Amino acid sequence: MDKKKLVLLVAALLVAVTTAFVARSLFAGASSPQAEAAPVLPKGPKVLVAQRALPVGTIITADAISFQDWPAELVKDAYFLDGEADMTKLLGTVVRFPVTAGQPLTQGALVAPGDRGFLAAALAPGMRAVTIPVSAKTGVGGFVFPGDRVDLVLTQNVKGEGDALRTAETILRNMRVLATDQTTDNEVVDGKTVVHAFRTVTLEVTPRIAEKVAVAQEIGEISLSLRSISDNQGEFERILASGQVKVPEGATHEQEEKLMQAAMSQPIEGNTTFVTGGDVSRFQRSSRPAPAGSTPPPAPSFAGPAPRMGPSEPVHTGPVVRVTRGKTTTEEAVGK
């Protein structure tokens, strides 16, 4: 074989082997890429943020706030930091400025009980605060806490001819409790809310309702009736049916929720219910007393009407049966 041809053949083989080796390396690298570890970023401190939207006047509860990791370069001096903030002092404070969900709370956004303007900050725009005395009987045994919703029931004795008429009437509904005595937070021990007896309850009302409450306290005794949280949906549907609130066509679920919250945050007047002593016991009066100078209604009789007997008819002391023949009614003694 020619020496020149042999050199060319060896060179071609070397090129072929080199090409095959390079191609194999490329395919092997493409089929099993090497994962590179992501750089570990240093965690920032945990700051106190809102779990949900907190409008002005919201009383801070344990489920409204939580600590969350926050970038260190974005932490401000006004934030509440985990390990430094005292949660026992934050519960029961009131939101002074609106806070959106996930937004950090600042020290200027909260006002604590005892601070100047605390109760004014807890009130919604245009609302007033009134305080009524209660007892263990009229205050739901102490199971009413700030932030709950209650109805007011007025119990009174209406005077008239004869015995007074005993009545109970739900005069106002959906009142927000601002404080019990002078406490605006709920004491929690071992994960359980502690029930305390209290002598006064402060409620959020409109100016007109404040006048009604003042008069009601002079008329009779006011009792609290605790409302269920699930009452909101049914009450909102009733308000929609009455036309007091109009939901725009094509409104989203979030918009409906905002309308419901706005509607249900207002006290409710009118369409109240009442009962009298006659509704509870047959031995109590069931009618309203007659006005002064008018003829009082006859007293109710619990016996049957007196039997009609002629002068010559004997008096039956035993049981009798009334028999009507045409237009004539006679009484026949049983067993006669």
C-alpha positions in Angstrom: 0.0 0.0 0.0 1.1 3.5 -0.7 2.6 5.2 2.3 0.7 8.4 1.6 -2.7 6.6 1.5 -1.9 4.9 4.8 -1.3 8.2 6.5 -4.6 9.5 5.2 -6.5 6.4 6.4 -5.0 6.7 9.9 -5.9 10.4 10.1 -9.5 9.7 9.0 -9.9 7.1 11.7 -8.6 9.5 14.3 -11.1 12.1 13.2 -14.0 9.6 13.3 -13.1 8.4 16.8 -12.8 12.0 18.1 -16.1 13.0 16.5 -17.9 9.9 18.1 -16.5 10.7 21.5 -17.5 14.3 21.3 -21.0 13.4 20.2 -21.4 10.9 23.0 -20.4 13.4 25.6 -22.9 15.9 24.2 -25.8 13.5 24.3 -25.0 12.2 27.7 -24.9 15.7 29.1 -28.2 16.6 27.5 -30.0 13.5 28.9 -28.9 13.9 32.5 -28.4 17.6 33.3 -26.8 18.4 36.6 -29.0 20.3 39.0 -27.4 23.3 40.6 -28.5 24.2 44.1 -30.3 27.5 44.4 -28.6 30.0 46.6 -30.0 30.1 50.1 -31.3 33.6 50.9 -31.1 34.7 54.5 -34.5 34.9 56.1 -35.6 38.2 57.5 -37.4 38.8 60.8 -41.1 38.0 61.3 -43.4 41.0 61.4 -47.0 41.2 62.5 -49.4 41.3 59.5 -53.2 41.4 59.1 -54.8 38.1 58.3 -57.8 39.8 56.7 -58.9 43.3 55.9 -59.2 45.4 59.0 -61.4 48.5 58.6 -61.3 51.4 61.0 -62.7 50.5 64.4 -61.9 46.8 64.2 -61.1 45.3 67.6 -57.9 43.2 67.3 -58.5 39.5 68.1 -56.1 36.5 68.0 -57.5 35.4 64.6 -57.0 38.8 63.0 -53.2 39.0 63.1 -50.2 36.7 62.8 -46.4 36.9 62.4 -44.9 36.4 58.9 -41.4 36.4 57.4 -40.5 39.7 55.9 -37.4 40.8 53.9 -34.9 42.4 56.2 -34.3 45.4 54.0 -38.0 46.3 54.1 -38.5 46.1 57.8 -39.3 49.4 59.4 -38.9 50.6 63.0 -42.7 51.0 63.4 -43.4 47.3 62.7 -44.2 44.8 65.4 -41.4 42.1 65.4 -41.8 38.5 66.6 -40.0 38.1 70.0 -40.3 41.8 70.8 -44.0 42.6 70.6 -46.2 41.6 73.5 -49.3 39.9 72.0 -51.2 40.2 75.3 -51.1 44.0 75.0 -52.0 44.0 71.3 -55.2 42.0 71.7 -58.1 44.3 72.4 -56.6 47.3 70.7 -58.5 49.1 68.0 -57.5 49.8 64.4 -57.1 53.5 63.8 -56.4 53.4 60.0 -57.6 50.8 57.4 -55.2 47.9 57.0 -55.4 45.5 54.0 -54.9 41.8 54.2 -51.2 40.8 54.4 -50.1 44.4 55.3 -47.8 44.8 58.3 -49.4 46.6 61.3 -47.6 49.7 62.6 -47.6 51.1 66.1 -49.4 54.2 64.9 -52.2 52.1 63.4 -53.4 50.7 66.7 -54.8 52.5 69.8 -54.9 50.7 73.1 -57.5 50.8 75.9 -56.9 53.7 78.2 -55.3 55.8 75.5 -56.9 59.1 74.6 -59.5 58.7 71.8 -59.6 54.9 72.2 -63.4 54.6 72.2 -63.8 57.2 69.5 -61.5 55.2 67.3 -63.5 52.0 67.9 -66.7 53.7 66.6 -67.6 53.6 63.0 -68.3 57.0 61.3 -71.6 58.5 62.4 -72.0 56.0 65.3 -72.3 56.6 69.0 -71.5 54.6 72.2 -74.0 53.9 74.9 -73.6 51.9 78.1 -76.4 49.9 79.8 -76.3 48.1 83.1 -76.7 44.3 83.1 -76.6 41.4 85.5 -75.8 37.7 85.2 -79.4 37.2 84.2 -79.7 40.0 81.7 -76.2 39.7 80.3 -76.3 36.1 79.0 -74.4 34.8 82.0 -71.2 36.6 81.0 -70.9 34.8 77.6 -70.9 38.1 75.7 -67.5 39.5 74.5 -66.4 42.6 72.7 -67.1 42.2 69.0 -70.2 40.1 69.5 -73.6 41.1 68.2 -76.7 41.2 70.4 -80.3 42.1 70.4 -82.0 44.2 73.1 -85.1 42.9 74.8 -87.2 45.3 76.9 -89.3 43.7 79.7 -91.9 45.9 81.3 -95.2 45.9 83.2 -98.0 47.9 81.4 -100.4 49.3 83.9 -104.2 49.5 83.3 -107.4 48.3 84.8 -106.8 45.3 87.0 -103.5 43.5 87.0 -100.6 45.0 85.1 -99.8 43.4 81.7 -96.4 41.8 81.6 -94.6 42.2 78.3 -91.3 41.5 76.6 -90.3 43.1 73.3 -87.2 42.9 71.1 -86.7 46.6 70.5 -83.4 46.7 68.7 -81.2 44.1 66.9 -77.7 43.6 65.7 -75.9 45.8 68.2 -72.1 45.5 68.3 -70.6 45.1 71.7 -67.6 47.5 72.2 -66.7 46.6 75.7 -67.9 44.8 78.8 -67.3 47.0 81.9 -64.1 48.7 80.8 -62.5 45.7 79.0 -62.3 45.4 75.2 -60.3 42.2 74.9 -60.9 38.5 75.7 -58.7 36.9 78.2 -57.4 33.5 77.0 -55.8 30.9 79.3 -54.5 27.6 77.9 -56.3 28.3 74.6 -59.7 28.9 76.3 -61.6 32.1 76.6 -62.1 33.1 80.3 -65.7 34.1 81.1 -66.0 37.0 83.5 -69.1 38.5 85.1 -69.7 42.2 84.2 -72.0 44.9 85.3 -72.1 47.2 82.2 -72.0 46.7 78.4 -71.1 49.4 75.9 -72.8 49.2 72.6 -72.3 50.9 69.2 -75.5 52.6 68.0 -76.8 55.3 65.8 -77.8 58.7 67.4 -81.5 57.8 67.1 -81.0 54.4 68.7 -79.0 56.0 71.5 -82.2 58.0 72.3 -84.3 54.8 72.2 -81.9 53.0 74.6 -82.0 55.9 77.0 -85.8 55.8 77.1 -86.0 52.0 77.3 -83.8 52.1 80.5 -86.4 54.3 82.1 -89.4 52.2 81.0 -88.3 48.8 82.2 -85.4 46.3 82.3 -83.1 45.6 79.3 -81.8 42.1 78.6 -79.2 41.0 76.0 -79.9 38.3 73.5 -76.7 37.0 71.9 -76.9 36.6 68.1 -75.5 33.7 66.1 -72.7 34.4 63.6 -74.8 32.4 61.0 -77.6 34.9 61.2 -75.8 37.3 58.9 -76.6 35.5 55.7 -80.3 35.1 56.4 -80.6 38.7 57.6 -78.8 40.0 54.5 -81.3 38.1 52.3 -84.2 39.7 54.2 -82.7 43.1 53.7 -82.2 42.4 50.0 -85.8 41.4 49.7 -87.0 44.6 51.4 -85.0 46.7 48.9 -82.9 48.4 51.6 -79.7 47.2 49.8 -79.4 46.7 46.1 -76.7 44.4 44.6 -75.6 45.7 41.1 -76.2 43.3 38.3 -73.1 41.2 37.5 -71.6 41.8 40.9 -68.8 39.5 41.9 -68.7 37.3 45.0 -66.3 39.7 46.7 -68.5 42.7 46.0 -71.5 40.8 47.5 -69.4 40.0 50.5 -68.5 43.7 51.0 -72.2 44.7 50.6 -73.2 42.1 53.2 -70.6 43.2 55.7 -71.6 46.8 55.3 -75.3 46.1 55.7 -74.8 43.7 58.7 -72.5 46.2 60.5 -75.5 48.5 61.0 -78.0 48.2 63.9 -81.5 47.1 62.9 -84.7 49.0 63.9 -88.3 48.1 63.2 -90.1 44.8 62.5 -89.6 43.8 66.1 -91.5 41.1 67.9 -93.1 41.0 71.3 -95.0 38.6 73.7 -97.3 39.3 76.6 -98.1 37.3 79.7 -101.1 35.7 77.9 -98.7 34.2 75.3 -96.7 32.5 78.1 -99.4 31.5 80.5 -103.2 31.2 80.2 -103.6 32.7 83.6 -102.0 36.0 82.5 -103.6 38.9 80.7 -103.2 38.6 76.9 -104.7 42.0 75.8 -103.4 45.5 76.1 -104.9 47.6 78.9 -107.7 49.9 77.9 -106.9 53.7 77.7 -107.9 55.8 80.6 -111.6 56.7 80.7 -112.7 53.8 78.5 -114.6 50.7 79.5 -112.2 47.9 80.4 -112.6 44.6 78.6 -114.4 41.9 80.5 -112.2 39.6 82.5 -111.5 36.2 80.8 -113.6 33.3 82.2 -112.0 29.9 82.6 -115.3 28.1 83.1 -117.9 27.3 80.5 -121.0 29.5 80.0 -123.7 29.1 82.7 -126.5 26.7 81.7 -129.8 28.2 80.6 -132.5 26.8 82.9 -136.1 27.8 83.3 -137.7 28.4 86.8 -139.3 25.0 86.9 -136.2 23.1 85.7 -134.3 21.2 88.3 -130.7 21.9 89.0 -128.5 19.1 87.9 -125.4 18.6 90.0 -124.0 15.9 87.9 -122.7 15.9 84.3 -125.1 17.1 81.6 -125.3 16.9 77.8 -126.8 19.8 75.7 -129.2 18.6 73.0 -130.4 21.0 70.3 -133.6 20.2 68.3 -134.2 22.9 65.7 -134.0 26.2 67.6 -134.5 24.7 71.0 -131.6 23.6 73.3 -132.2 21.5 76.3 -129.9 19.9 78.8 -130.2 16.2 79.7 -128.5 14.7 82.7 -126.2 11.9 81.9 -127.7 8.6 82.9 -131.2 10.1 83.3 
